[in-house]
Amino acid sequence: MDSLEEKKLDSRRVHPELRAQFEATPPSVFTPERLPLLRGMMGTMMPGFGPAEDPDVVITNRMVPGAPGDPDVRVRVYEPKEKKEALPGVLYIHGGGFIVGTPEMTDISCIHLVKEVGCVVVSVDYRLAPETPYPGPMEDCYAALKWMADNANELGLDLERLAVAGGSAGGGLTAGLALLARDRGYPKLAFQAPLYPMLDDRGITPSSREFTDRRLWNRQKNEFGWKAYLGDLYGRDDVPIYAAPARAADLSGLPPAYTFVGELDLFRDETTDFVTRLTQAGVTVEYHIYPGCTHGFDMNPLISVGRRAEADFLRAMKEALSK
């Protein structure tokens, strides 16, 4: 990939509900020196991010075994206050370009899943790049998923109704984890929701070159995230499919999927391409493109289009995991 000269996005293309926020967003460039600042800012970036509580949801932190030779993994478990039967289980993977983020950042999303879907959510605190490049973050996610399946009775989970979900880098990890679980043969997933996923390290789609505006998740930031995540693998032809799922030639045997993306998201075309190939491989997919919407628009609960996107995702998850 090569960085392109910045081209400002015409704000008239942006959804009216997002326009003022977009115009007020300061331009930014990602550098190694800025990483500590970026990590400190997560949770204060917009409404809907950051720690939250709900009287009907019990939230606990657990340490679970990592992959052989790896450290234990912290997971954040969200459960209904009252459970009368075995419930679906959802592994949730936060976003952040592989370089920032914590499970607490998406507390509200996980609480909404518990309450609207009627499930137990396990959010995984995977190690971040560049300190831990691939495969470390993916192995942390798999360790959390395996722990859920291995301890289904203790957690009150129905093993026939396991799903994985996440947005952005979390969406890429979701798609990669679905491939990994398929190829390792355990556990069997009933559903996946890789939302506006970060799938392709090559930056070869039209939308990956279209969005260079520094107010957006743009090409420069995307390259920075991929370089951090892939480390010595970056730029090579043998990047594993679990790291960059867009490279997977065989998408058969994967669980049904739900995803969406904004029209003005750098990931628009790689999501569309991936969805097309999933359907061609016989995988059932529901897919939405939201006009005028930029990356991560659904995380703002103050705008109706964001609430609509989240509600549709929750509806699809509930339908997929119902008995």
C-alpha positions as CSV (number, residue, x, y, z in Angstrom):
1,M,0.0,0.0,0.0
2,D,1.1,3.6,-0.5
3,S,-0.3,6.6,1.3
4,L,-2.1,9.1,-0.9
5,E,-2.2,12.9,-0.7
6,E,-5.1,14.1,1.5
7,K,-8.3,14.9,-0.4
8,K,-11.0,16.6,1.7
9,L,-14.4,14.9,1.7
10,D,-17.2,17.2,0.7
11,S,-19.3,17.5,3.8
12,R,-22.5,17.7,1.7
13,R,-22.0,13.9,1.1
14,V,-22.2,13.2,4.8
15,H,-25.5,12.2,6.4
16,P,-27.2,15.4,7.8
17,E,-27.2,13.9,11.4
18,L,-23.4,13.4,11.2
19,R,-22.4,16.5,9.3
20,A,-21.8,18.9,12.2
21,Q,-19.8,16.3,14.1
22,F,-17.8,15.5,11.0
23,E,-17.1,19.2,10.3
24,A,-16.0,19.8,13.9
25,T,-13.6,16.8,13.9
26,P,-10.0,17.9,14.0
27,P,-7.7,16.3,11.4
28,S,-5.3,13.7,12.8
29,V,-2.4,11.5,11.7
30,F,-1.4,8.3,13.5
31,T,2.3,8.0,14.6
32,P,4.0,5.7,17.1
33,E,4.6,8.7,19.4
34,R,0.8,9.5,19.5
35,L,-0.2,6.0,20.5
36,P,-0.2,6.6,24.3
37,L,-2.4,9.7,23.7
38,L,-4.8,7.8,21.4
39,R,-5.2,5.0,23.9
40,G,-5.9,7.5,26.7
41,M,-8.5,9.2,24.6
42,M,-10.5,6.0,23.9
43,G,-13.7,6.1,26.0
44,T,-14.0,9.8,25.7
45,M,-14.3,10.1,21.9
46,M,-18.1,10.1,21.6
47,P,-21.3,9.3,23.5
48,G,-21.8,5.5,23.7
49,F,-18.1,4.8,24.4
50,G,-16.7,4.1,27.9
51,P,-17.7,2.2,31.0
52,A,-21.4,1.8,31.8
53,E,-23.7,-0.1,34.2
54,D,-27.2,-1.4,34.2
55,P,-29.2,-2.7,37.1
56,D,-30.4,-5.7,35.1
57,V,-27.0,-6.8,33.9
58,V,-24.2,-8.3,36.0
59,I,-20.7,-7.4,34.8
60,T,-17.6,-9.3,36.1
61,N,-14.0,-9.6,35.0
62,R,-12.4,-13.0,34.7
63,M,-8.9,-14.2,33.7
64,V,-9.0,-17.2,31.3
65,P,-6.2,-19.4,30.0
66,G,-4.4,-18.0,26.9
67,A,-2.9,-20.1,24.1
68,P,0.0,-22.4,25.1
69,G,2.9,-20.2,26.0
70,D,0.8,-17.0,26.1
71,P,-0.4,-15.1,29.2
72,D,-3.9,-15.4,30.5
73,V,-6.6,-13.3,28.9
74,R,-8.9,-10.9,30.7
75,V,-12.5,-11.2,29.6
76,R,-15.5,-9.0,30.7
77,V,-18.6,-11.1,31.2
78,Y,-22.1,-9.5,30.9
79,E,-25.0,-11.6,32.2
80,P,-28.7,-11.1,32.8
81,K,-29.4,-10.6,36.5
82,E,-31.9,-13.5,36.3
83,K,-31.3,-16.6,34.1
84,K,-34.0,-19.3,33.9
85,E,-32.5,-21.4,31.1
86,A,-29.4,-21.9,29.0
87,L,-28.8,-18.8,26.9
88,P,-27.0,-18.0,23.7
89,G,-23.4,-16.8,24.1
90,V,-21.8,-14.0,22.2
91,L,-18.1,-13.3,22.1
92,Y,-17.7,-9.6,21.5
93,I,-14.5,-8.1,20.1
94,H,-13.9,-4.4,20.4
95,G,-12.5,-2.2,17.6
96,G,-9.6,0.2,17.6
97,G,-7.5,-0.5,14.5
98,F,-5.7,-3.3,16.3
99,I,-3.8,-0.6,18.3
100,V,-6.2,0.9,20.8
101,G,-9.3,0.0,22.8
102,T,-10.5,-2.0,25.8
103,P,-13.7,-4.0,26.6
104,E,-14.9,-1.2,28.8
105,M,-15.1,1.0,25.7
106,T,-18.0,-1.0,24.4
107,D,-19.9,-1.6,27.7
108,I,-23.1,-0.1,26.3
109,S,-23.1,-2.3,23.2
110,C,-22.6,-5.4,25.3
111,I,-25.3,-4.4,27.8
112,H,-27.7,-3.8,24.9
113,L,-26.9,-7.3,23.5
114,V,-27.7,-8.9,26.9
115,K,-31.0,-7.1,27.3
116,E,-32.2,-7.2,23.7
117,V,-31.0,-10.6,22.5
118,G,-31.3,-12.4,25.9
119,C,-27.7,-13.8,25.9
120,V,-24.5,-13.9,27.9
121,V,-21.7,-11.7,26.4
122,V,-18.0,-12.2,26.8
123,S,-15.9,-9.3,25.7
124,V,-12.2,-10.1,25.2
125,D,-9.3,-7.8,26.2
126,Y,-7.0,-9.0,23.5
127,R,-3.4,-7.8,23.5
128,L,-2.8,-4.8,21.2
129,A,-0.3,-4.1,18.4
130,P,2.4,-3.2,17.9
131,E,3.5,-4.6,21.2
132,T,1.8,-7.8,20.3
133,P,1.4,-8.4,16.6
134,Y,-0.4,-11.2,14.9
135,P,-1.1,-14.0,15.9
136,G,-1.2,-12.8,19.5
137,P,-4.5,-10.8,19.4
138,M,-6.2,-13.5,17.3
139,E,-5.0,-16.3,19.7
140,D,-6.4,-14.2,22.6
141,C,-9.8,-14.1,20.9
142,Y,-9.7,-17.8,20.2
143,A,-8.8,-18.5,23.8
144,A,-11.8,-16.5,25.0
145,L,-14.1,-18.3,22.6
146,K,-12.7,-21.7,23.6
147,W,-13.1,-20.9,27.3
148,M,-16.8,-20.0,26.6
149,A,-17.4,-23.4,24.9
150,D,-15.4,-25.3,27.5
151,N,-17.3,-23.7,30.4
152,A,-20.7,-23.6,28.8
153,N,-22.4,-25.3,31.8
154,E,-20.9,-22.9,34.3
155,L,-21.8,-19.9,32.2
156,G,-25.3,-21.1,31.5
157,L,-24.7,-21.2,27.7
158,D,-26.4,-23.2,25.0
159,L,-23.5,-24.6,23.0
160,E,-25.7,-24.7,19.9
161,R,-26.1,-21.0,20.0
162,L,-22.6,-19.4,20.1
163,A,-21.8,-16.3,18.1
164,V,-19.0,-13.8,17.6
165,A,-19.4,-10.1,16.8
166,G,-17.4,-6.9,16.7
167,G,-16.9,-3.7,14.7
168,S,-14.0,-2.4,12.6
169,A,-10.7,-4.1,13.7
170,G,-13.1,-6.2,16.0
171,G,-15.0,-7.0,12.8
172,G,-11.8,-8.2,11.1
173,L,-11.0,-10.3,14.2
174,T,-14.5,-11.6,14.1
175,A,-14.2,-12.8,10.5
176,G,-10.8,-14.2,11.1
177,L,-12.0,-16.0,14.2
178,A,-14.9,-17.6,12.3
179,L,-12.3,-19.0,9.8
180,L,-10.1,-20.2,12.6
181,A,-12.9,-21.9,14.5
182,R,-14.0,-23.6,11.3
183,D,-10.5,-24.8,10.5
184,R,-9.7,-26.0,14.0
185,G,-13.1,-27.7,14.2
186,Y,-14.0,-26.2,17.6
187,P,-16.2,-24.6,18.7
188,K,-19.0,-24.6,16.2
189,L,-20.4,-21.1,15.7
190,A,-24.1,-20.5,14.9
191,F,-23.6,-16.9,13.8
192,Q,-21.1,-14.2,13.0
193,A,-21.4,-10.4,12.8
194,P,-18.3,-8.8,11.5
195,L,-19.5,-5.2,11.4
196,Y,-17.8,-2.7,9.0
197,P,-14.8,-5.1,9.3
198,M,-11.1,-4.4,8.8
199,L,-10.4,-7.3,6.4
200,D,-7.8,-6.5,3.8
201,D,-4.2,-5.4,4.5
202,R,-3.5,-4.8,0.8
203,G,-5.6,-1.6,0.4
204,I,-6.6,-2.6,-3.2
205,T,-10.3,-1.6,-3.3
206,P,-11.6,1.7,-4.7
207,S,-12.9,2.9,-1.3
208,S,-9.5,2.1,0.4
209,R,-8.0,4.7,-1.9
210,E,-11.0,7.1,-1.9
211,F,-10.9,8.2,1.7
212,T,-7.8,10.2,2.6
213,D,-9.4,13.0,4.6
214,R,-7.7,13.2,8.0
215,R,-10.9,13.7,9.8
216,L,-11.9,10.1,8.9
217,W,-10.5,6.6,9.5
218,N,-8.5,7.1,6.4
219,R,-5.8,5.4,4.3
220,Q,-2.9,6.6,6.5
221,K,-4.5,5.4,9.7
222,N,-5.5,2.1,8.1
223,E,-1.9,1.5,6.9
224,F,-0.6,2.4,10.4
225,G,-2.9,-0.2,12.0
226,W,-2.1,-2.9,9.5
227,K,1.7,-2.4,9.8
228,A,1.4,-2.5,13.6
229,Y,-0.7,-5.7,13.5
230,L,1.2,-7.6,10.9
231,G,4.7,-6.6,11.9
232,D,7.2,-8.4,9.7
233,L,4.4,-9.9,7.7
234,Y,3.3,-6.5,6.4
235,G,3.6,-6.2,2.6
236,R,4.2,-9.9,2.0
237,D,2.1,-12.2,-0.1
238,D,1.8,-14.9,2.5
239,V,-0.2,-13.0,5.1
240,P,-2.4,-15.6,6.8
241,I,-6.2,-15.6,6.1
242,Y,-6.9,-15.4,9.9
243,A,-5.0,-12.1,10.0
244,A,-6.6,-10.7,6.8
245,P,-9.8,-12.6,6.0
246,A,-10.2,-10.9,2.6
247,R,-7.3,-13.1,1.5
248,A,-9.3,-16.4,2.2
249,A,-10.0,-18.3,-1.0
250,D,-12.4,-20.7,0.6
251,L,-15.3,-19.2,2.6
252,S,-17.5,-22.3,2.6
253,G,-18.6,-23.8,5.9
254,L,-18.7,-20.5,7.8
255,P,-21.7,-19.6,9.9
256,P,-24.5,-17.2,8.7
257,A,-23.5,-13.6,8.9
258,Y,-24.8,-10.1,9.4
259,T,-22.9,-6.9,8.6
260,F,-23.3,-3.3,7.7
261,V,-21.1,-0.4,6.6
262,G,-21.4,3.3,5.9
263,E,-21.3,4.6,2.4
264,L,-18.4,6.8,3.3
265,D,-16.3,4.2,5.1
266,L,-12.9,3.1,3.8
267,F,-14.0,-0.5,4.5
268,R,-17.1,-0.2,2.2
269,D,-15.7,-2.1,-0.8
270,E,-13.8,-4.8,1.1
271,T,-17.0,-5.5,3.1
272,T,-19.1,-5.6,-0.1
273,D,-16.5,-7.9,-1.8
274,F,-16.4,-10.2,1.3
275,V,-20.2,-10.4,1.5
276,T,-20.4,-11.3,-2.2
277,R,-17.9,-14.1,-1.8
278,L,-19.6,-15.4,1.3
279,T,-22.9,-15.7,-0.5
280,Q,-21.2,-17.3,-3.5
281,A,-19.8,-19.9,-1.0
282,G,-23.3,-20.7,0.2
283,V,-23.1,-18.7,3.4
284,T,-26.3,-16.8,4.2
285,V,-25.6,-13.1,4.7
286,E,-27.7,-10.0,5.5
287,Y,-25.9,-6.8,4.5
288,H,-26.8,-3.1,4.8
289,I,-25.0,0.1,3.5
290,Y,-26.0,3.3,5.2
291,P,-26.1,6.3,2.9
292,G,-23.9,9.2,3.9
293,C,-22.5,7.4,7.0
294,T,-18.8,7.4,8.0
295,H,-16.8,4.9,10.0
296,G,-18.2,4.0,13.4
297,F,-21.4,6.0,13.0
298,D,-23.4,3.4,14.9
299,M,-21.5,4.1,18.1
300,N,-23.2,7.4,18.6
301,P,-26.6,6.8,20.3
302,L,-27.6,10.4,20.0
303,I,-28.3,10.1,16.3
304,S,-31.3,8.2,14.9
305,V,-29.3,6.6,12.1
306,G,-26.8,5.2,14.6
307,R,-29.7,3.8,16.8
308,R,-31.3,2.3,13.7
309,A,-28.1,0.5,12.7
310,E,-27.6,-0.9,16.2
311,A,-31.3,-1.9,16.4
312,D,-31.1,-3.8,13.1
313,F,-27.9,-5.6,14.3
314,L,-29.6,-6.6,17.6
315,R,-32.7,-7.8,15.7
316,A,-30.6,-9.9,13.4
317,M,-28.6,-11.4,16.3
318,K,-31.8,-12.2,18.2
319,E,-33.3,-13.9,15.2
320,A,-30.2,-15.9,14.5
321,L,-29.9,-17.1,18.1
322,S,-33.5,-17.8,18.9
323,K,-34.5,-21.4,19.5
